[in-house]
Amino acid sequence: MYLAVVVLLMGVFPVAAILIESFAFHSDAGLVFLIGKWFVFWAVGMRLLLAGVRQMANPAFTADTIFGIKDKAAEVIVRELGFGNFAIGVLGAVSLLNREWVVPAAIAGGLFYGLAGALHTRNGNRNTNENIAMISDLFIFVVLALYLAATVIKAA
């Protein structure tokens, strides 16, 4: 279930939204903007919003299933991680309402995913779910970094 949610929110849904807006709605927005818009909305907005809600409501899932920590004391820290995920997720989700928020949401989300992915790489005893988290975090970091680089180059 975890893998399916990650693949849908961080790959299938953003790509589908880009294709739908490009071809079905004949958007005049450029491909770079559409990549930023839809990866920020789905991977930063919806993914982190859902992760944040889950971590706030059920911190044991992340502590145990992702990090392999069964100590109840870790749940307080995971719940606080949920607050951060939720806050960044809200920014990513509402960026759909104002195109000028896409870049700030890409910066915040990209930094989060890049740092989290780098931290996962340091754990040599990763379980399957942590590997999924690591790969998806680093993938989205690269997508958002390329989007931001293209945006800066285009603006120059």
Backbone as JSON Lines, residues from 0, in Angstrom:
{"i":0,"aa":"M","n":[0.83,-1.2,0.0],"ca":[0.0,0.0,0.0],"c":[0.87,1.26,0.0]}
{"i":1,"aa":"Y","n":[1.91,1.27,0.86],"ca":[2.81,2.43,0.94],"c":[3.46,2.69,-0.41]}
{"i":2,"aa":"L","n":[3.97,1.66,-1.05],"ca":[4.62,1.81,-2.36],"c":[3.64,2.37,-3.39]}
{"i":3,"aa":"A","n":[2.42,1.86,-3.4],"ca":[1.42,2.33,-4.37],"c":[1.13,3.82,-4.18]}
{"i":4,"aa":"V","n":[0.96,4.25,-2.94],"ca":[0.68,5.66,-2.66],"c":[1.85,6.53,-3.12]}
{"i":5,"aa":"V","n":[3.07,6.11,-2.82],"ca":[4.25,6.88,-3.2],"c":[4.36,6.97,-4.72]}
{"i":6,"aa":"V","n":[4.2,5.87,-5.42],"ca":[4.31,5.86,-6.88],"c":[3.23,6.74,-7.51]}
{"i":7,"aa":"L","n":[2.01,6.64,-7.01],"ca":[0.92,7.45,-7.56],"c":[1.15,8.95,-7.32]}
{"i":8,"aa":"L","n":[1.44,9.32,-6.08],"ca":[1.56,10.74,-5.74],"c":[2.84,11.39,-6.26]}
{"i":9,"aa":"M","n":[3.89,10.61,-6.42],"ca":[5.17,11.2,-6.78],"c":[5.59,10.9,-8.21]}
{"i":10,"aa":"G","n":[4.72,10.23,-8.97],"ca":[5.07,9.91,-10.34],"c":[3.87,9.91,-11.27]}
{"i":11,"aa":"V","n":[2.94,9.01,-11.03],"ca":[1.81,8.82,-11.95],"c":[0.91,10.05,-12.0]}
{"i":12,"aa":"F","n":[0.47,10.55,-10.86],"ca":[-0.45,11.69,-10.86],"c":[0.18,12.96,-11.44]}
{"i":13,"aa":"P","n":[1.43,13.31,-11.06],"ca":[2.01,14.52,-11.67],"c":[2.17,14.4,-13.2]}
{"i":14,"aa":"V","n":[2.65,13.26,-13.67],"ca":[2.83,13.07,-15.11],"c":[1.47,13.11,-15.82]}
{"i":15,"aa":"A","n":[0.48,12.45,-15.24],"ca":[-0.87,12.47,-15.84],"c":[-1.41,13.9,-15.9]}
{"i":16,"aa":"A","n":[-1.22,14.67,-14.85],"ca":[-1.72,16.04,-14.82],"c":[-1.02,16.9,-15.87]}
{"i":17,"aa":"I","n":[0.28,16.7,-16.03],"ca":[1.03,17.44,-17.06],"c":[0.48,17.1,-18.44]}
{"i":18,"aa":"L","n":[0.29,15.82,-18.7],"ca":[-0.22,15.39,-20.01],"c":[-1.63,15.9,-20.26]}
{"i":19,"aa":"I","n":[-2.48,15.81,-19.25],"ca":[-3.87,16.28,-19.4],"c":[-3.91,17.78,-19.67]}
{"i":20,"aa":"E","n":[-3.14,18.55,-18.87],"ca":[-3.17,20.0,-19.08],"c":[-2.56,20.37,-20.43]}
{"i":21,"aa":"S","n":[-1.52,19.66,-20.85],"ca":[-0.87,19.97,-22.12],"c":[-1.73,19.61,-23.32]}
{"i":22,"aa":"F","n":[-2.27,18.4,-23.31],"ca":[-2.93,17.9,-24.51],"c":[-4.46,18.02,-24.48]}
{"i":23,"aa":"A","n":[-5.07,17.71,-23.37],"ca":[-6.53,17.78,-23.31],"c":[-7.01,19.22,-23.21]}
{"i":24,"aa":"F","n":[-6.3,20.04,-22.44],"ca":[-6.71,21.42,-22.26],"c":[-5.9,22.4,-23.11]}
{"i":25,"aa":"H","n":[-4.95,21.87,-23.88],"ca":[-4.12,22.68,-24.78],"c":[-3.55,23.91,-24.08]}
{"i":26,"aa":"S","n":[-2.97,23.68,-22.92],"ca":[-2.4,24.76,-22.13],"c":[-1.28,25.46,-22.89]}
{"i":27,"aa":"D","n":[-1.21,26.77,-22.74],"ca":[-0.11,27.51,-23.36],"c":[1.06,27.67,-22.39]}
{"i":28,"aa":"A","n":[0.92,27.11,-21.18],"ca":[2.03,27.14,-20.22],"c":[3.14,26.24,-20.73]}
{"i":29,"aa":"G","n":[4.36,26.64,-20.51],"ca":[5.49,25.85,-20.97],"c":[5.64,24.57,-20.16]}
{"i":30,"aa":"L","n":[6.39,23.62,-20.73],"ca":[6.59,22.33,-20.08],"c":[7.3,22.49,-18.74]}
{"i":31,"aa":"V","n":[8.28,23.37,-18.66],"ca":[9.0,23.56,-17.39],"c":[8.04,24.0,-16.29]}
{"i":32,"aa":"F","n":[7.19,24.97,-16.6],"ca":[6.22,25.41,-15.59],"c":[5.28,24.29,-15.19]}
{"i":33,"aa":"L","n":[4.79,23.53,-16.18],"ca":[3.85,22.44,-15.87],"c":[4.52,21.37,-15.0]}
{"i":34,"aa":"I","n":[5.76,21.08,-15.25],"ca":[6.49,20.13,-14.4],"c":[6.54,20.64,-12.98]}
{"i":35,"aa":"G","n":[6.92,21.91,-12.83],"ca":[6.97,22.49,-11.48],"c":[5.6,22.5,-10.82]}
{"i":36,"aa":"K","n":[4.61,22.99,-11.54],"ca":[3.25,23.11,-11.0],"c":[2.73,21.77,-10.49]}
{"i":37,"aa":"W","n":[2.81,20.74,-11.34],"ca":[2.17,19.49,-10.97],"c":[3.01,18.61,-10.06]}
{"i":38,"aa":"F","n":[4.34,18.66,-10.15],"ca":[5.14,17.92,-9.18],"c":[5.08,18.58,-7.81]}
{"i":39,"aa":"V","n":[5.01,19.91,-7.79],"ca":[4.86,20.6,-6.5],"c":[3.5,20.26,-5.9]}
{"i":40,"aa":"F","n":[2.44,20.32,-6.7],"ca":[1.12,20.03,-6.15],"c":[1.04,18.6,-5.62]}
{"i":41,"aa":"W","n":[1.41,17.61,-6.44],"ca":[1.23,16.21,-6.04],"c":[2.31,15.73,-5.07]}
{"i":42,"aa":"A","n":[3.59,15.93,-5.41],"ca":[4.67,15.34,-4.61],"c":[4.95,16.14,-3.34]}
{"i":43,"aa":"V","n":[4.86,17.45,-3.43],"ca":[5.08,18.28,-2.24],"c":[3.75,18.47,-1.51]}
{"i":44,"aa":"G","n":[2.75,18.93,-2.22],"ca":[1.47,19.23,-1.59],"c":[0.74,18.01,-1.06]}
{"i":45,"aa":"M","n":[0.25,17.19,-1.95],"ca":[-0.59,16.07,-1.52],"c":[0.21,15.02,-0.73]}
{"i":46,"aa":"R","n":[1.42,14.7,-1.19],"ca":[2.22,13.67,-0.51],"c":[2.56,14.09,0.91]}
{"i":47,"aa":"L","n":[3.06,15.3,1.09],"ca":[3.45,15.74,2.43],"c":[2.24,16.05,3.3]}
{"i":48,"aa":"L","n":[1.16,16.53,2.71],"ca":[-0.07,16.72,3.49],"c":[-0.55,15.39,4.07]}
{"i":49,"aa":"L","n":[-0.63,14.38,3.21],"ca":[-1.08,13.06,3.68],"c":[-0.11,12.46,4.69]}
{"i":50,"aa":"A","n":[1.18,12.59,4.42],"ca":[2.18,12.07,5.37],"c":[2.06,12.8,6.7]}
{"i":51,"aa":"G","n":[1.88,14.12,6.64],"ca":[1.76,14.89,7.88],"c":[0.54,14.49,8.68]}
{"i":52,"aa":"V","n":[-0.59,14.33,8.02],"ca":[-1.81,13.91,8.73],"c":[-1.6,12.54,9.36]}
{"i":53,"aa":"R","n":[-1.0,11.63,8.6],"ca":[-0.77,10.28,9.14],"c":[0.2,10.31,10.32]}
{"i":54,"aa":"Q","n":[1.26,11.11,10.21],"ca":[2.23,11.19,11.29],"c":[1.65,11.86,12.53]}
{"i":55,"aa":"M","n":[0.78,12.82,12.35],"ca":[0.15,13.46,13.5],"c":[-0.86,12.51,14.16]}
{"i":56,"aa":"A","n":[-1.62,11.79,13.34],"ca":[-2.66,10.91,13.86],"c":[-2.13,9.56,14.33]}
{"i":57,"aa":"N","n":[-1.12,9.03,13.64],"ca":[-0.59,7.7,13.95],"c":[0.93,7.7,13.79]}
{"i":58,"aa":"P","n":[1.64,8.35,14.72],"ca":[3.1,8.44,14.58],"c":[3.81,7.09,14.65]}
{"i":59,"aa":"A","n":[3.18,6.1,15.22],"ca":[3.81,4.77,15.32],"c":[4.07,4.18,13.95]}
{"i":60,"aa":"F","n":[3.21,4.48,12.95],"ca":[3.41,3.94,11.61],"c":[4.77,4.35,11.06]}
{"i":61,"aa":"T","n":[5.06,5.66,11.09],"ca":[6.34,6.14,10.56],"c":[7.5,5.65,11.41]}
{"i":62,"aa":"A","n":[7.34,5.74,12.72],"ca":[8.44,5.31,13.61],"c":[8.79,3.85,13.37]}
{"i":63,"aa":"D","n":[7.79,2.99,13.32],"ca":[8.02,1.55,13.2],"c":[8.24,1.12,11.76]}
{"i":64,"aa":"T","n":[7.32,1.48,10.86],"ca":[7.36,0.96,9.5],"c":[8.48,1.56,8.66]}
{"i":65,"aa":"I","n":[8.76,2.83,8.82],"ca":[9.81,3.46,8.03],"c":[11.16,3.34,8.72]}
{"i":66,"aa":"F","n":[11.21,3.7,9.99],"ca":[12.5,3.76,10.68],"c":[12.81,2.54,11.55]}
{"i":67,"aa":"G","n":[11.85,1.65,11.73],"ca":[12.09,0.45,12.53],"c":[12.26,0.74,14.01]}
{"i":68,"aa":"I","n":[11.68,1.84,14.5],"ca":[11.78,2.22,15.9],"c":[10.46,1.88,16.59]}
{"i":69,"aa":"K","n":[10.52,1.01,17.57],"ca":[9.3,0.59,18.27],"c":[9.09,1.33,19.59]}
{"i":70,"aa":"D","n":[10.03,2.14,19.98],"ca":[9.97,2.89,21.24],"c":[8.88,3.96,21.14]}
{"i":71,"aa":"K","n":[7.94,3.93,22.08],"ca":[6.83,4.9,22.11],"c":[7.33,6.34,22.23]}
{"i":72,"aa":"A","n":[8.5,6.52,22.84],"ca":[9.04,7.87,23.02],"c":[9.32,8.54,21.67]}
{"i":73,"aa":"A","n":[9.6,7.76,20.64],"ca":[9.89,8.33,19.32],"c":[8.64,8.94,18.69]}
{"i":74,"aa":"E","n":[7.48,8.57,19.16],"ca":[6.24,9.05,18.55],"c":[6.07,10.56,18.7]}
{"i":75,"aa":"V","n":[6.6,11.15,19.76],"ca":[6.51,12.59,19.94],"c":[7.29,13.3,18.83]}
{"i":76,"aa":"I","n":[8.47,12.78,18.52],"ca":[9.3,13.37,17.47],"c":[8.64,13.19,16.11]}
{"i":77,"aa":"V","n":[8.1,12.01,15.85],"ca":[7.43,11.75,14.57],"c":[6.22,12.65,14.42]}
{"i":78,"aa":"R","n":[5.49,12.88,15.49],"ca":[4.32,13.77,15.43],"c":[4.78,15.18,15.06]}
{"i":79,"aa":"E","n":[5.9,15.64,15.6],"ca":[6.42,16.96,15.24],"c":[6.88,16.99,13.79]}
{"i":80,"aa":"L","n":[7.47,15.9,13.3],"ca":[7.81,15.78,11.89],"c":[6.53,15.92,11.06]}
{"i":81,"aa":"G","n":[5.46,15.35,11.55],"ca":[4.16,15.47,10.88],"c":[3.71,16.91,10.77]}
{"i":82,"aa":"F","n":[3.96,17.73,11.79],"ca":[3.6,19.14,11.72],"c":[4.35,19.82,10.57]}
{"i":83,"aa":"G","n":[5.65,19.53,10.47],"ca":[6.46,20.11,9.39],"c":[5.99,19.63,8.02]}
{"i":84,"aa":"N","n":[5.75,18.33,7.91],"ca":[5.25,17.78,6.63],"c":[3.93,18.43,6.26]}
{"i":85,"aa":"F","n":[3.05,18.56,7.22],"ca":[1.74,19.15,6.96],"c":[1.89,20.6,6.49]}
{"i":86,"aa":"A","n":[2.75,21.37,7.16],"ca":[2.94,22.78,6.8],"c":[3.5,22.93,5.39]}
{"i":87,"aa":"I","n":[4.52,22.15,5.05],"ca":[5.08,22.21,3.69],"c":[4.05,21.71,2.69]}
{"i":88,"aa":"G","n":[3.3,20.68,3.07],"ca":[2.26,20.15,2.2],"c":[1.18,21.17,1.88]}
{"i":89,"aa":"V","n":[0.79,21.95,2.87],"ca":[-0.21,22.99,2.64],"c":[0.32,23.99,1.61]}
{"i":90,"aa":"L","n":[1.58,24.41,1.75],"ca":[2.16,25.34,0.79],"c":[2.14,24.74,-0.62]}
{"i":91,"aa":"G","n":[2.54,23.47,-0.74],"ca":[2.53,22.82,-2.05],"c":[1.13,22.71,-2.63]}
{"i":92,"aa":"A","n":[0.17,22.38,-1.8],"ca":[-1.22,22.22,-2.27],"c":[-1.81,23.56,-2.72]}
{"i":93,"aa":"V","n":[-1.62,24.61,-1.93],"ca":[-2.23,25.9,-2.29],"c":[-1.47,26.61,-3.4]}
{"i":94,"aa":"S","n":[-0.29,26.1,-3.77],"ca":[0.43,26.7,-4.9],"c":[-0.38,26.58,-6.19]}
{"i":95,"aa":"L","n":[-1.33,25.67,-6.2],"ca":[-2.21,25.52,-7.36],"c":[-3.09,26.77,-7.53]}
{"i":96,"aa":"L","n":[-3.31,27.51,-6.45],"ca":[-4.15,28.7,-6.49],"c":[-3.4,29.95,-6.96]}
{"i":97,"aa":"N","n":[-2.07,29.92,-6.82],"ca":[-1.27,31.09,-7.19],"c":[0.05,30.61,-7.76]}
{"i":98,"aa":"R","n":[0.25,30.81,-9.04],"ca":[1.45,30.28,-9.72],"c":[2.74,30.85,-9.14]}
{"i":99,"aa":"E","n":[2.68,32.0,-8.47],"ca":[3.89,32.58,-7.88],"c":[4.34,31.82,-6.63]}
{"i":100,"aa":"W","n":[3.52,30.94,-6.11],"ca":[3.9,30.14,-4.94],"c":[4.58,28.82,-5.33]}
{"i":101,"aa":"V","n":[4.6,28.5,-6.61],"ca":[5.19,27.23,-7.05],"c":[6.68,27.19,-6.72]}
{"i":102,"aa":"V","n":[7.41,28.24,-7.05],"ca":[8.86,28.25,-6.79],"c":[9.17,28.16,-5.29]}
{"i":103,"aa":"P","n":[8.54,28.98,-4.43],"ca":[8.83,28.82,-2.99],"c":[8.48,27.42,-2.46]}
{"i":104,"aa":"A","n":[7.38,26.85,-2.94],"ca":[7.01,25.5,-2.51],"c":[8.01,24.48,-3.04]}
{"i":105,"aa":"A","n":[8.52,24.68,-4.25],"ca":[9.54,23.77,-4.8],"c":[10.84,23.87,-4.0]}
{"i":106,"aa":"I","n":[11.19,25.07,-3.57],"ca":[12.4,25.24,-2.75],"c":[12.24,24.53,-1.41]}
{"i":107,"aa":"A","n":[11.13,24.81,-0.71],"ca":[10.91,24.19,0.6],"c":[10.8,22.67,0.48]}
{"i":108,"aa":"G","n":[9.97,22.2,-0.45],"ca":[9.79,20.77,-0.64],"c":[11.05,20.09,-1.12]}
{"i":109,"aa":"G","n":[11.75,20.73,-2.07],"ca":[12.99,20.15,-2.59],"c":[14.06,20.02,-1.51]}
{"i":110,"aa":"L","n":[14.2,21.05,-0.7],"ca":[15.17,20.97,0.41],"c":[14.8,19.85,1.38]}
{"i":111,"aa":"F","n":[13.52,19.78,1.72],"ca":[13.09,18.72,2.63],"c":[13.4,17.34,2.05]}
{"i":112,"aa":"Y","n":[12.98,17.12,0.81],"ca":[13.2,15.8,0.2],"c":[14.69,15.49,0.02]}
{"i":113,"aa":"G","n":[15.46,16.48,-0.38],"ca":[16.89,16.25,-0.56],"c":[17.59,15.9,0.74]}
{"i":114,"aa":"L","n":[17.29,16.65,1.78],"ca":[17.91,16.39,3.09],"c":[17.44,15.06,3.67]}
{"i":115,"aa":"A","n":[16.14,14.78,3.56],"ca":[15.62,13.5,4.07],"c":[16.21,12.34,3.28]}
{"i":116,"aa":"G","n":[16.29,12.47,1.96],"ca":[16.86,11.4,1.14],"c":[18.32,11.16,1.48]}
{"i":117,"aa":"A","n":[19.08,12.24,1.67],"ca":[20.49,12.1,2.05],"c":[20.63,11.4,3.4]}
{"i":118,"aa":"L","n":[19.75,11.73,4.32],"ca":[19.8,11.07,5.63],"c":[19.5,9.58,5.52]}
{"i":119,"aa":"H","n":[18.54,9.23,4.68],"ca":[18.22,7.81,4.48],"c":[19.43,7.04,3.92]}
{"i":120,"aa":"T","n":[20.21,7.69,3.05],"ca":[21.35,6.99,2.46],"c":[22.39,6.6,3.5]}
{"i":121,"aa":"R","n":[22.43,7.31,4.59],"ca":[23.42,7.03,5.65],"c":[23.08,5.8,6.47]}
{"i":122,"aa":"N","n":[21.83,5.36,6.4],"ca":[21.41,4.2,7.17],"c":[21.68,2.94,6.35]}
{"i":123,"aa":"G","n":[22.67,2.18,6.75],"ca":[23.02,0.95,6.04],"c":[22.06,-0.19,6.29]}
{"i":124,"aa":"N","n":[21.2,-0.06,7.28],"ca":[20.25,-1.12,7.63],"c":[18.82,-0.75,7.23]}
{"i":125,"aa":"R","n":[18.67,-0.13,6.06],"ca":[17.34,0.3,5.62],"c":[16.44,-0.91,5.36]}
{"i":126,"aa":"N","n":[15.18,-0.77,5.76],"ca":[14.18,-1.78,5.39],"c":[13.56,-1.38,4.06]}
{"i":127,"aa":"T","n":[12.66,-2.18,3.55],"ca":[12.05,-1.91,2.24],"c":[11.36,-0.55,2.2]}
{"i":128,"aa":"N","n":[10.6,-0.23,3.23],"ca":[9.88,1.05,3.24],"c":[10.84,2.23,3.32]}
{"i":129,"aa":"E","n":[11.93,2.08,4.03],"ca":[12.89,3.19,4.08],"c":[13.59,3.32,2.73]}
{"i":130,"aa":"N","n":[13.83,2.22,2.05],"ca":[14.39,2.3,0.69],"c":[13.44,3.01,-0.25]}
{"i":131,"aa":"I","n":[12.15,2.71,-0.13],"ca":[11.14,3.4,-0.95],"c":[11.18,4.9,-0.64]}
{"i":132,"aa":"A","n":[11.21,5.24,0.64],"ca":[11.27,6.65,1.04],"c":[12.53,7.31,0.5]}
{"i":133,"aa":"M","n":[13.67,6.65,0.61],"ca":[14.93,7.21,0.16],"c":[14.9,7.46,-1.35]}
{"i":134,"aa":"I","n":[14.51,6.46,-2.12],"ca":[14.5,6.59,-3.58],"c":[13.52,7.67,-4.02]}
{"i":135,"aa":"S","n":[12.32,7.66,-3.45],"ca":[11.33,8.66,-3.85],"c":[11.75,10.07,-3.41]}
{"i":136,"aa":"D","n":[12.33,10.2,-2.23],"ca":[12.81,11.51,-1.77],"c":[13.87,12.06,-2.72]}
{"i":137,"aa":"L","n":[14.84,11.23,-3.07],"ca":[15.92,11.69,-3.95],"c":[15.41,11.97,-5.36]}
{"i":138,"aa":"F","n":[14.46,11.16,-5.84],"ca":[13.87,11.4,-7.16],"c":[13.19,12.76,-7.21]}
{"i":139,"aa":"I","n":[12.35,13.04,-6.23],"ca":[11.63,14.33,-6.23],"c":[12.6,15.49,-6.03]}
{"i":140,"aa":"F","n":[13.62,15.3,-5.22],"ca":[14.65,16.34,-5.06],"c":[15.25,16.69,-6.42]}
{"i":141,"aa":"V","n":[15.62,15.67,-7.21],"ca":[16.22,15.9,-8.52],"c":[15.23,16.6,-9.45]}
{"i":142,"aa":"V","n":[13.98,16.13,-9.48],"ca":[12.97,16.76,-10.34],"c":[12.81,18.23,-9.97]}
{"i":143,"aa":"L","n":[12.68,18.52,-8.68],"ca":[12.47,19.91,-8.26],"c":[13.72,20.75,-8.47]}
{"i":144,"aa":"A","n":[14.9,20.18,-8.26],"ca":[16.15,20.91,-8.5],"c":[16.29,21.27,-9.98]}
{"i":145,"aa":"L","n":[15.96,20.33,-10.86],"ca":[16.03,20.6,-12.3],"c":[15.0,21.66,-12.7]}
{"i":146,"aa":"Y","n":[13.79,21.57,-12.12],"ca":[12.77,22.58,-12.38],"c":[13.26,23.96,-11.94]}
{"i":147,"aa":"L","n":[13.81,24.05,-10.74],"ca":[14.28,25.34,-10.23],"c":[15.44,25.87,-11.06]}
{"i":148,"aa":"A","n":[16.37,25.0,-11.46],"ca":[17.48,25.43,-12.3],"c":[16.96,25.96,-13.64]}
{"i":149,"aa":"A","n":[16.03,25.25,-14.25],"ca":[15.45,25.69,-15.52],"c":[14.72,27.01,-15.37]}
{"i":150,"aa":"T","n":[14.06,27.2,-14.25],"ca":[13.33,28.45,-13.98],"c":[14.3,29.6,-13.83]}
{"i":151,"aa":"V","n":[15.41,29.38,-13.13],"ca":[16.41,30.44,-12.95],"c":[17.06,30.77,-14.29]}
{"i":152,"aa":"I","n":[17.38,29.76,-15.07],"ca":[18.01,29.99,-16.38],"c":[17.07,30.75,-17.29]}
{"i":153,"aa":"K","n":[15.8,30.37,-17.28],"ca":[14.8,31.03,-18.13],"c":[14.62,32.5,-17.73]}
{"i":154,"aa":"A","n":[14.69,32.78,-16.41],"ca":[14.49,34.14,-15.92],"c":[15.7,35.04,-16.2]}
{"i":155,"aa":"A","n":[16.86,34.42,-16.4],"ca":[18.09,35.21,-16.6],"c":[18.19,35.81,-17.98]}
